[in-house]
Amino acid sequence: MTQTTRPTPSEIRAYRAANPKMRERDIAAQLGISEAALVAAECGLTAIRIDGDANRFLDRAAELGEVMALTRNESAVHEKIGVFENITSGKHASIVLGENIDLRIFPGAWAHGFAVTKTDGDSVRRSLQFFDKQGTAVHKIHLRAVSNLDAYQSIVEDFRFEDQSQEFIAEAAVESIEGELEQVDVDVLRNEWSSMTDTHQFHGLLRKLKLGRRQALRSVGEDFAWKLQPEAVEDMMRESAKVGLPIMCFVGNHGTIQIHSGPLANIQAMGPWLNIMDPTFHLHLRRDHLAEIWAVRKPTADGHVTSLEALNAKGEMVIQFFGKRKEGFAERPEWRSIMENLARLDITAAA
């Protein structure tokens, strides 16, 4: 195989068989293919092509009972164990507001689906996996021992496509060039920022001023956003765990955002990975991918709220944390204290 030739499905399967311990995303990267192409190569064997429509899946998701929902990006994997409940579907955005599974789904990004069955000795692992037009995973649902297997099989049968081709042809990605201004009007930015009454208004602020998130954080001033030391994420987790403080942890991609709300307990650092291994929440975060870590204050009708936002080298959000709070109530003082006492990065000294 050369850089210009795409491996055939049989070549993909052969490489996979020769590297049984390698992660799927790593195999795909090594072969220069998408993860969906890796899965498609198994159609007729361990995979079945199914409808990738997000809202059609959400109409049936509750039937599965308890599952593990997985959303990831290049640097963070967010896993929640629970049931799909309190689902509201929409053309542009859908919401799952379960006690454990809490999702914001953007159906326009969901394009391809597969039902995948893997056998490891006596155990059989089943999942529903959804991908965008380029073959990048947007969301996966893994069955558990207590999941409703009949419901899963019914969904697979109803969603199954006639076309079970092992070839996956990815659509070319549309390059979105972020229209960042060469110079930021700091007065206008600060005025718009200080006028917010809800954290959800932040995206509109960026669009209105044609700013990227990183550009806004760097420009707004240290009363609203300040840089933190590289160890800030782990320090925040451990301080929150010490006092049993419930937090919110957001990990997403362009198709799905997944949220954990609650305390943290079992925090484990292993090499570049920072892991949380709690009963209903697992997180795997590549610390070496975090180029900038910010503490951010955003005004709301209930007083300002503080978030920890970690960006990669491209300025994209990897992971975001808030203190858990109810709408209409002020931010918890314990969370604010933890955030304000995290070690700051002296931008002047670093310049």
C-alpha positions in Angstrom: 0.0 0.0 0.0 1.2 3.5 -0.9 0.1 6.9 0.2 -2.0 7.1 -3.0 -3.7 3.7 -2.8 -6.5 2.9 -0.4 -6.2 -0.5 1.2 -8.9 -3.0 0.2 -11.3 -4.4 2.8 -9.3 -7.7 2.8 -6.1 -5.8 3.4 -7.7 -3.9 6.2 -8.8 -7.1 7.9 -5.4 -8.7 7.4 -3.7 -5.7 9.1 -6.2 -5.8 11.9 -5.7 -9.5 12.5 -1.9 -9.0 12.5 -2.2 -6.3 15.2 -4.9 -7.6 17.6 -3.9 -5.3 20.5 -3.7 -2.1 18.6 -6.5 0.5 19.2 -9.0 0.8 16.3 -8.3 4.5 15.8 -4.6 3.8 15.7 -5.1 1.1 13.1 -7.1 3.5 11.0 -4.5 6.2 11.3 -1.7 3.7 10.4 -3.6 2.6 7.3 -4.5 6.2 6.3 -8.3 5.4 6.4 -11.2 6.6 8.5 -12.5 4.6 11.5 -15.7 4.0 9.6 -13.7 2.4 6.7 -12.2 0.0 9.3 -15.6 -1.0 10.6 -17.1 -1.3 7.0 -14.4 -3.8 6.0 -16.1 -6.2 8.5 -19.6 -5.9 6.9 -21.0 -9.4 6.5 -18.6 -10.7 9.2 -18.8 -8.7 12.4 -20.5 -5.5 11.3 -23.9 -4.6 9.7 -24.6 -1.3 7.9 -27.6 0.5 9.5 -29.3 3.8 9.1 -27.2 6.5 10.6 -30.1 9.0 11.2 -29.7 10.4 14.7 -33.3 11.2 15.4 -34.5 7.8 14.1 -32.1 6.2 16.6 -33.2 8.5 19.4 -36.8 7.4 18.8 -35.8 3.8 19.8 -32.8 4.4 22.1 -34.8 4.1 25.4 -35.8 0.5 24.4 -32.1 -0.6 24.9 -32.3 -0.1 28.7 -28.9 0.4 30.5 -26.0 1.0 28.0 -22.7 2.7 27.9 -22.7 5.9 25.8 -19.4 7.0 24.4 -18.5 10.4 22.9 -15.0 11.4 22.1 -12.7 13.8 20.2 -9.0 13.4 19.4 -7.9 14.0 23.0 -10.7 12.9 25.3 -13.0 9.9 25.7 -16.2 10.4 27.8 -18.2 7.3 28.8 -21.5 7.3 30.7 -23.4 4.3 31.9 -27.2 4.7 32.1 -30.4 4.8 30.1 -31.6 7.1 27.4 -34.5 9.1 28.8 -36.2 12.6 28.5 -35.4 12.8 24.8 -36.4 15.8 22.7 -35.6 15.5 19.0 -35.1 18.4 16.6 -33.9 19.0 13.1 -30.8 20.9 14.1 -30.3 19.8 17.7 -31.7 17.0 19.9 -31.4 16.6 23.6 -31.1 13.6 26.0 -31.6 14.7 29.6 -31.3 11.5 31.5 -30.0 11.2 35.1 -26.7 9.7 33.7 -26.8 10.0 30.0 -26.9 13.7 29.1 -26.3 14.6 25.5 -26.6 17.4 23.0 -26.9 15.9 19.5 -26.5 17.7 16.2 -28.3 15.4 13.7 -26.8 17.1 10.6 -23.4 15.6 11.5 -24.6 12.0 11.7 -24.4 10.1 8.4 -23.4 6.4 8.7 -24.3 3.7 11.2 -23.0 0.2 12.0 -24.0 -2.5 14.4 -20.9 -4.2 15.5 -20.5 -7.6 17.2 -17.2 -8.7 18.7 -16.4 -12.1 20.3 -13.6 -12.4 22.8 -13.5 -16.0 24.2 -16.9 -16.6 25.7 -17.9 -12.9 25.8 -19.8 -11.1 23.1 -19.7 -7.4 22.9 -22.3 -5.5 20.9 -22.4 -1.8 19.9 -24.1 0.7 17.7 -21.6 3.1 16.1 -22.3 6.3 14.3 -20.0 8.3 12.0 -20.0 11.5 10.0 -19.7 11.8 6.2 -15.9 11.6 6.5 -16.0 8.5 8.6 -15.1 10.1 12.0 -17.0 8.7 15.0 -19.6 11.0 16.4 -21.2 8.6 19.0 -21.2 5.0 20.1 -23.5 2.9 22.3 -22.2 -0.2 23.9 -24.5 -2.8 25.3 -24.0 -4.1 28.8 -25.0 -7.4 30.4 -28.3 -5.9 31.6 -29.2 -4.3 28.2 -32.3 -5.4 26.3 -30.8 -7.7 23.7 -34.2 -8.2 22.0 -34.6 -4.5 21.5 -31.1 -4.2 20.1 -31.7 -6.9 17.6 -35.0 -5.4 16.6 -33.4 -2.0 16.0 -30.6 -3.6 13.9 -33.1 -5.5 11.8 -35.3 -2.4 11.3 -32.4 -0.1 10.5 -30.5 -2.6 8.4 -29.6 -1.5 4.8 -29.8 -3.7 1.7 -26.3 -2.4 0.8 -23.8 -4.2 3.0 -20.7 -3.2 1.0 -17.4 -3.5 2.7 -16.1 -0.3 0.9 -16.4 3.0 2.6 -16.0 6.1 0.5 -15.5 9.2 2.6 -16.8 12.6 1.5 -14.2 15.3 1.4 -14.3 17.5 4.4 -15.4 21.1 3.8 -12.6 23.3 5.2 -14.0 25.9 7.5 -11.7 28.8 7.7 -12.3 30.7 10.9 -12.7 34.3 10.1 -10.5 35.7 12.9 -9.9 39.4 12.9 -6.2 40.6 12.8 -7.0 43.0 15.6 -9.5 42.6 18.3 -11.6 45.6 19.5 -11.1 44.8 23.1 -13.6 47.4 24.3 -16.3 45.9 22.2 -15.4 42.4 23.3 -15.5 43.3 26.9 -18.8 45.2 26.6 -20.4 42.2 24.8 -18.9 39.8 27.3 -20.0 41.7 30.4 -23.6 42.0 28.9 -24.1 38.2 28.8 -27.0 36.9 31.0 -26.5 33.2 30.2 -23.4 31.1 29.3 -25.1 29.8 26.2 -24.9 33.4 24.7 -21.1 32.9 24.4 -21.2 31.2 21.0 -23.4 34.0 19.6 -20.9 36.5 20.9 -18.0 34.8 19.1 -20.1 34.6 15.9 -21.1 38.2 16.1 -17.6 39.5 16.6 -16.0 36.9 14.2 -13.7 35.7 16.9 -12.3 32.2 17.7 -12.6 31.0 21.3 -8.9 31.2 21.9 -8.6 34.7 20.4 -11.4 35.9 22.7 -9.9 34.3 25.8 -6.5 35.8 25.0 -7.9 39.3 24.4 -10.7 39.9 27.0 -8.6 40.6 30.0 -7.6 38.6 33.1 -10.7 39.7 35.1 -12.7 37.4 32.7 -10.1 34.8 31.6 -6.7 33.8 32.9 -4.3 31.0 31.9 -3.6 28.1 34.2 -0.6 25.9 34.8 -0.5 22.5 32.9 -1.4 20.6 36.0 -4.6 22.6 36.6 -7.1 19.9 35.3 -5.8 17.2 37.6 -5.5 19.7 40.5 -9.1 20.8 40.0 -10.3 17.2 39.9 -8.5 16.1 43.0 -9.6 19.2 45.0 -13.2 18.7 43.9 -13.0 15.0 44.8 -11.6 15.8 48.3 -14.8 17.7 49.2 -17.2 15.6 47.2 -18.1 18.6 45.1 -20.4 17.8 42.1 -19.1 19.2 38.8 -20.0 19.1 35.2 -17.7 17.7 32.6 -18.3 18.3 28.8 -16.6 16.4 26.0 -17.7 16.7 22.5 -17.2 16.7 18.7 -19.2 18.4 16.0 -22.0 15.7 16.2 -22.4 15.1 19.9 -21.6 16.7 23.3 -21.7 14.4 26.3 -22.0 15.7 29.9 -21.3 14.2 33.3 -22.9 15.9 36.3 -21.8 14.7 39.7 -18.8 14.2 42.0 -15.6 12.5 41.0 -13.8 9.8 43.1 -11.4 7.4 41.4 -8.8 9.6 39.6 -5.9 7.9 38.0 -2.9 9.3 36.1 -1.2 6.8 33.8 1.4 8.1 31.4 0.0 10.9 29.3 -3.6 9.8 30.3 -5.6 11.3 33.1 -8.5 8.9 33.9 -11.6 8.8 35.9 -12.9 5.4 36.7 -16.1 5.9 38.6 -19.2 3.5 38.6 -21.2 5.4 36.0 -18.6 7.7 34.5 -15.3 7.0 32.8 -13.0 9.7 31.3 -9.7 9.3 29.5 -7.9 12.5 28.8 -4.6 13.1 26.9 -2.9 15.7 29.1 -0.1 16.1 26.5 -2.7 17.3 24.0 -3.7 20.3 26.2 -1.9 23.4 24.8 -3.8 26.0 26.8 -5.8 25.7 30.0 -8.0 28.7 31.0 -10.2 29.7 33.9 -13.1 31.7 32.4 -15.7 33.9 34.1 -19.0 34.4 32.2 -21.7 36.7 33.6 -25.2 35.2 34.0 -28.5 36.4 35.5 -27.4 34.5 38.7 -24.0 36.1 39.0 -20.9 35.0 37.1 -20.0 31.3 36.6 -16.5 30.0 36.3 -15.4 27.3 33.9 -12.1 25.4 33.2 -11.5 25.2 29.5 -8.7 23.2 27.9 -7.8 23.8 24.3 -5.6 21.9 21.9 -2.8 23.3 19.8 -5.4 24.4 17.1 -7.4 26.3 19.7 -10.2 23.7 19.7 -12.0 22.8 22.8 -10.9 19.4 24.2 -12.8 19.4 27.5 -14.7 21.9 29.7 -15.7 21.9 33.3 -18.2 23.8 35.4 -19.4 23.5 39.0 -22.8 21.8 39.0 -25.6 24.3 39.8 -29.3 24.7 39.2 -30.7 27.4 37.0 -31.7 30.3 39.0 -29.0 29.6 41.7 -25.6 31.2 42.2 -22.4 29.2 41.6 -21.3 27.1 44.5 -18.7 29.0 46.6 -16.6 25.8 46.9 -16.2 25.5 43.1 -15.4 29.2 42.8 -12.8 28.9 45.5 -11.1 25.8 43.8 -11.0 27.6 40.4 -9.6 30.9 41.8 -6.9 29.1 43.7 -5.5 27.0 40.9 -1.9 27.9 39.9 -1.9 30.6 37.3 0.4 30.7 34.3 2.3 34.1 34.3 1.7 35.2 30.8 4.1 38.1 31.2 6.9 35.9 32.4 6.2 33.3 29.6 6.2 36.0 26.9 
